[in-house]
């Protein structure tokens, strides 16, 4: 029981230290770089072609 309390206290202390820590990472806003999805689709080349057989209109034969 005592080991569980010590472990729980260490876990909570670690979470508290992580939450209180500060980071020095800089968050920058994107400049003028934007992706145009339409131009991406227009300029796409050598894409694989999907092939499948459509059996939606296959009817069972007579006598079934």
Backbone as ProteinMPNN parsed JSONL, in Angstrom:
{"seq_chain_A": "XXXXXXXXXXXXXXXXXXXXXXXXXXXXXXXXXXXXXXXXXXXXXXXXXXXXXXXXXXXXXXXX", "coords_chain_A": {"N_chain_A": [[0.819, -1.184, 0.0], [1.937, 1.199, 0.768], [3.902, 1.509, -1.164], [2.38, 1.958, -3.412], [1.256, 4.442, -2.852], [3.54, 6.039, -2.811], [4.371, 5.722, -5.444], [2.178, 6.871, -6.801], [2.374, 9.489, -5.858], [4.818, 10.243, -6.991], [4.2, 10.089, -9.699], [2.211, 12.063, -9.906], [3.753, 14.278, -9.17], [5.553, 14.342, -11.287], [3.811, 14.878, -13.449], [2.89, 17.382, -12.665], [5.277, 18.87, -12.736], [5.84, 18.723, -15.453], [3.64, 20.089, -16.523], [4.068, 22.624, -15.488], [6.392, 23.444, -16.648], [8.114, 25.567, -18.923], [8.267, 26.354, -22.381], [10.572, 27.163, -24.979], [9.979, 27.349, -27.573], [9.3, 28.84, -30.682], [6.397, 30.142, -32.073], [5.366, 30.64, -35.19], [3.546, 32.499, -37.588], [2.192, 31.384, -40.67], [3.647, 32.585, -43.68], [3.268, 33.885, -46.857], [2.785, 31.484, -48.074], [0.773, 29.294, -49.659], [-1.287, 26.521, -50.459], [-2.789, 25.539, -53.411], [-5.467, 23.602, -53.953], [-6.859, 22.99, -56.323], [-5.054, 23.534, -58.429], [-3.163, 21.651, -57.759], [-4.508, 19.269, -58.343], [-4.903, 19.618, -61.086], [-2.331, 19.618, -62.155], [-1.4, 17.093, -61.616], [0.242, 14.09, -62.512], [0.809, 10.886, -64.021], [-0.629, 9.194, -62.274], [-1.788, 6.316, -60.446], [-4.178, 4.06, -61.887], [-7.347, 3.17, -60.875], [-8.874, 0.035, -60.957], [-11.722, -1.855, -61.251], [-14.187, -4.45, -61.274], [-17.503, -4.179, -62.169], [-20.115, -5.694, -60.825], [-22.752, -5.184, -60.337], [-25.019, -5.401, -61.917], [-25.445, -8.062, -62.461], [-27.454, -10.757, -62.972], [-29.151, -13.567, -61.551], [-29.091, -16.774, -63.161], [-31.541, -18.653, -65.125], [-33.698, -21.001, -63.526], [-32.694, -20.975, -61.017]], "CA_chain_A": [[0.0, 0.0, 0.0], [2.824, 2.355, 0.872], [4.582, 1.652, -2.447], [1.419, 2.529, -4.347], [1.14, 5.864, -2.541], [4.779, 6.685, -3.253], [4.341, 5.744, -6.907], [1.177, 7.852, -7.2], [2.921, 10.817, -5.57], [5.847, 10.522, -7.999], [3.524, 10.326, -10.977], [1.588, 13.387, -9.841], [4.818, 15.279, -9.169], [6.063, 14.421, -12.666], [2.814, 15.562, -14.267], [2.904, 18.786, -12.265], [6.499, 19.498, -13.244], [5.692, 18.829, -16.904], [2.661, 21.131, -16.807], [4.598, 23.919, -15.088], [7.59, 23.788, -17.415], [7.878, 26.47, -20.048], [9.015, 26.001, -23.58], [11.137, 28.3, -25.672], [9.693, 27.195, -28.999], [8.642, 29.997, -31.275], [5.274, 29.843, -32.937], [5.297, 31.663, -36.224], [2.404, 32.386, -38.485], [2.66, 31.14, -42.038], [3.738, 33.808, -44.476], [2.412, 33.887, -48.037], [2.807, 30.164, -48.697], [-0.535, 28.646, -49.635], [-1.423, 25.432, -51.415], [-4.032, 25.598, -54.169], [-5.835, 22.217, -54.238], [-7.271, 22.826, -57.717], [-3.837, 23.444, -59.243], [-2.531, 20.375, -57.442], [-5.204, 18.226, -59.096], [-4.714, 19.846, -62.516], [-0.951, 19.316, -62.535], [-1.04, 15.726, -61.237], [0.559, 13.238, -63.663], [1.246, 9.503, -63.778], [-1.296, 8.624, -61.113], [-2.267, 4.962, -60.709], [-5.575, 3.966, -62.283], [-8.066, 2.157, -60.107], [-9.651, -0.839, -61.821], [-12.575, -2.803, -60.56], [-15.248, -5.018, -62.088], [-18.812, -3.833, -61.639], [-21.033, -6.825, -60.914], [-24.024, -4.782, -59.745], [-26.127, -5.752, -62.802], [-25.42, -9.492, -62.749], [-28.676, -11.395, -62.51], [-29.02, -15.025, -61.5], [-29.606, -17.475, -64.345], [-32.831, -19.322, -64.997], [-33.67, -22.26, -62.797], [-32.073, -20.807, -59.706]], "C_chain_A": [[0.871, 1.259, 0.0], [3.55, 2.601, -0.453], [3.655, 2.296, -3.48], [1.264, 4.029, -4.11], [2.373, 6.642, -3.003], [4.792, 6.794, -4.777], [3.342, 6.788, -7.415], [1.685, 9.268, -6.969], [3.987, 11.199, -6.595], [5.226, 10.822, -9.359], [2.894, 11.712, -10.989], [2.629, 14.504, -9.839], [5.396, 15.44, -10.572], [5.103, 15.147, -13.585], [2.784, 17.055, -13.936], [4.127, 19.514, -12.787], [6.412, 19.679, -14.754], [4.736, 19.97, -17.262], [3.214, 22.52, -16.486], [5.801, 24.354, -15.912], [7.218, 24.688, -18.585], [8.733, 26.025, -21.216], [9.499, 27.271, -24.255], [10.901, 28.204, -27.173], [8.944, 28.421, -29.505], [7.536, 29.524, -32.196], [5.16, 30.973, -33.934], [4.062, 31.436, -37.081], [2.919, 32.144, -39.894], [2.659, 32.439, -42.851], [2.802, 33.682, -45.676], [2.38, 32.525, -48.73], [1.436, 29.526, -48.527], [-0.561, 27.585, -50.717], [-2.781, 25.543, -52.08], [-4.424, 24.173, -54.556], [-6.222, 21.995, -55.7], [-6.056, 22.691, -58.625], [-3.093, 22.147, -58.972], [-3.178, 19.248, -58.235], [-4.975, 18.378, -60.598], [-3.332, 19.385, -62.959], [-0.521, 17.886, -62.201], [-0.831, 14.879, -62.486], [0.996, 11.866, -63.165], [0.647, 8.923, -62.501], [-1.759, 7.211, -61.427], [-3.766, 4.978, -61.025], [-6.228, 2.851, -61.488], [-8.933, 1.354, -61.058], [-10.468, -1.774, -60.963], [-13.65, -3.276, -61.523], [-16.582, -4.742, -61.413], [-19.771, -4.985, -61.879], [-22.416, -6.461, -60.368], [-25.223, -5.16, -60.622], [-26.116, -7.224, -63.195], [-26.655, -10.125, -62.13], [-28.493, -12.896, -62.477], [-29.635, -15.657, -62.754], [-30.951, -18.14, -64.066], [-32.657, -20.638, -64.248], [-33.048, -22.149, -61.425], [-33.111, -20.619, -58.645]], "O_chain_A": [[0.574, 2.242, -0.678], [3.789, 3.748, -0.83], [4.097, 3.082, -4.317], [1.154, 4.8, -5.063], [2.264, 7.755, -3.517], [5.174, 7.825, -5.332], [3.639, 7.511, -8.366], [1.453, 10.152, -7.793], [4.052, 12.352, -7.02], [5.685, 11.71, -10.077], [3.026, 12.45, -11.965], [2.413, 15.557, -10.439], [5.696, 16.557, -10.996], [5.529, 15.949, -14.417], [2.666, 17.89, -14.832], [4.025, 20.657, -13.233], [6.871, 20.694, -15.278], [4.995, 20.728, -18.198], [2.858, 23.491, -17.152], [6.185, 25.523, -15.872], [6.134, 24.573, -19.156], [9.782, 25.403, -21.048], [8.891, 28.331, -24.109], [11.551, 28.9, -27.953], [8.068, 28.958, -28.827], [7.728, 28.612, -33.0], [4.892, 32.118, -33.571], [3.608, 30.306, -37.26], [3.977, 32.653, -40.264], [1.767, 33.275, -42.708], [1.621, 33.387, -45.489], [1.973, 32.445, -49.889], [0.993, 29.253, -47.412], [0.069, 27.734, -51.764], [-3.806, 25.632, -51.403], [-3.77, 23.582, -55.415], [-5.946, 20.933, -56.258], [-6.03, 21.824, -59.498], [-2.456, 21.601, -59.873], [-2.484, 18.369, -58.745], [-4.865, 17.38, -61.31], [-3.19, 18.814, -64.041], [0.617, 17.509, -62.48], [-1.634, 14.939, -63.417], [1.483, 11.714, -62.045], [1.333, 8.243, -61.739], [-2.096, 6.927, -62.577], [-4.518, 5.799, -60.5], [-5.724, 1.729, -61.436], [-9.65, 1.927, -61.879], [-9.945, -2.41, -60.048], [-13.984, -2.578, -62.481], [-16.766, -5.035, -60.231], [-20.191, -5.225, -63.011], [-23.173, -7.35, -59.976], [-26.343, -5.234, -60.117], [-26.739, -7.588, -64.192], [-26.874, -10.042, -60.921], [-27.754, -13.446, -63.293], [-30.585, -15.124, -63.327], [-31.425, -18.182, -62.93], [-31.616, -21.291, -64.327], [-32.894, -23.159, -60.738], [-32.774, -20.462, -57.472]]}, "name": "protein", "num_of_chains": 1, "seq": "XXXXXXXXXXXXXXXXXXXXXXXXXXXXXXXXXXXXXXXXXXXXXXXXXXXXXXXXXXXXXXXX"}
